[in-house]
């Protein structure tokens, strides 16, 4: 995973460095798309205005399609849901927040790509219509989110401190830095599976990635 972390980190740093401050939302999305392409990433980045969102807000979804990957087509799509006007301005703090979400989403989907390629693109299940708890419990998602959670933790604390909380995941899931949860993904798992053996499996996987991931390649 460290190779992917390094490559995506380089892209996000380049985007932030290349953007004039402030920059428009439209230009930020365009620069992000062009920079990933320049760094030889085969992925699609789209933005979609969502009227249901509060003003000046956004979130990032991403998807991996093993069939497209098998057919040598673009297999990862990043979709930015937002309530911005094209000329709304982003300062450096907002640009960083935007790129953190892009970084986390892209790394998560590349983990799915690794899983799929390892088993020759075989698909085990489709969770599009299933409850969110079953989606989180899926072995592929448990593995990919363990990477995502380790990244979120390493972004704000050393691995040694994070590992001390692996037997106290409920406490860790409530920790905040400022007004933000240290690990929103961990909070989602604790909310759905507190006092469940699945959390023990998750903790084991997160702990492994805390040992293996290069924190210097985590965009922040």
N, C-alpha and C positions, 0 to 999 in steps of 0.2 A: 504493500500500500504506500510505502514512503515515496516511491517514484511518482505515483499519481498525486500525492500531497504536494510534492515539490513542483510538479508541472502546473497544477492548478493555482498554487500559491504564486508562482511567477506571473501567471496571467493576471491575477487579481492585483498584484503589486503594480504591474505595468499599466493596467487601467487607471488605477488611482494616480500614478505618476503622470500619466498623459492627459488627464482631465484638467482643464483650467478650473480654478475655484472662484466663484461657484460655476456649476455647469447645469445645463438643462437636463431634465429627465430623458427627453428624447435622445440627446447626444450621449448621455451615459449608457443607455441601452445599446445604441449603435456602436459606441467604442468598445463595450464589452463583447458584443457579437464579433466585431472585426478582430479584436485581439485574440479571442479564442481561435478564430480561423487562422490567424497569422502564426499561432503556436501549434498548428497542425492538429487541432481538436475537431473531430467530426461529430458535431452536435448542433442542434437547432435551438435558437433562443428567440422566443416570441414574447410580446407583452400584450396584455388584454385589459382593457378598462372595465372595472367592475363597479357598477353603481351602488351595490349593496355595501361597499366598504365606506368607512368614515373618511372624511377629507384627509388628504396627504398621508395615506397609508398604503401598504403593499404587503404581499407575501409571495414566496416562490414555491412552486411545485415543479417536480421533475419526474420523468418517466423513462424507463428502459424497455425496449421491445426486442426480445431475443430472436424473433423471426426476422426482423429487419437486419439485425446483426449477422445472422446466419447468411442472409442474402446480400451481404456487403453493402447495405444501405445505412443511412443515418439512423442510429438506433436509440440515441438519447435526445430527449426534448426537454427544454427548460422553459417553463411558462411563468411569466411575472404578472400576477394579478395586482392591479393598482387603481388608485382613484386620482391620479395626477393629470394635469394638463401637460401637453408636450413641452411647454416653455417654463414649467415650474422649475425653480432653481434648487439644486442640491449643494450644500456645503460639504466640507471634508468629512464631518462626522456622519452625515447621511449617506455619503458615498461609501464609507467604510461599512456601515450597517447593511447597505444594499449588497456589497461584494461579499460580506460574510455569509449572507443567505445564499448567494450564488455559489460560493465555494463549497458550503456544506451540502447543497443539493447535488452539485456535480460529482463530488467525491462519493456521496451515497450511491448514486446511479452507477458509477464506475465499479463500486463494490458488487453491485448486482451483475454487471457485465462479467466480472471475474468469476462469480458463482456460475453463471450460465455457460461461459466458455469452458469451464472446468468439467462440466457434465455434458459437453457437446450440444449445448443449446436446448436440452430437454427442459420442458416446463412442467412443474409439479402441480400447480394450482392457479386459479384465477380468483382474486379476492375483490373484484370490482363490486360485487353485490353483497359481500359478507359484512358482518358487524366489525367495527373498528378493532375490537378486542381480538377477534380472530385474525385480522390482518397483522396486528402487532405480534401475535403468538406464532405466526408462520416462521419456520426455521430460517428462510432466506432473510426475512425482515429482522428477526432477532439478531442475526449475524450482522446485517448492514447497520442496524441502529446501534449495535454495540460499538461499532467504529464511530458513528456519529456522536454518541454520548462521550466516548473517550476524547474526541476532538473538542467537544464543548467544554469538558473539564480541563483539558490541557491548555485551553485558551486563557484560562483565568487562574490556574493554580499548578504547582509542580506535581509530577506524577506521584511522588512519595506521599503528599497530602491526600490526593484523590484516593489512593489505594487504602489509606487508613479508614475511609468511609465505606468500603465495599461491603462490610457487614452491617452498615447502618444506612442503607440506601434511602430509606424514608426521610431521614434527616437531611441527607445530601440533596435529595430531590426538592427540598424546600429552601435550600440556600440561595441567596440572591447576591448579585453584585449591583449596587445601586437599586434600581427598580426592576431589574431583569433577573429572571431565574438563571442560575448558573448553567443548568441543563434542562431546557424545556422538554427534550425528548425523554430524559429520565423521569421527569414528572409525569409524563403521559403513561409510562409503564407502571409507575407506582400507583397512579390513580386507578388503573385497570386491574392490577395484579397484586396489590398489597396482601401479604400473608399467603402468597402463592409460590410454589416451588419454581415457577418460571423465573422469578426474580433472582433466584440463586444461580440459575443458568446464565442469566444476563450478566450478573456480577462477575462470574468467572470469565466470560468473554470480554467484558469491559476491562477487567484487570489485565488480561493478556495484551490487549491493545495499548493500555497505558505503558506497558513494558516495551512494546515494539515500535510504536509510532514516534516519529521524530518531531518533537514539539516545535522545533525551529522552523518547520515547514508548514505550520498551521497559520493561516491568514488571520490577522487580528488588527 
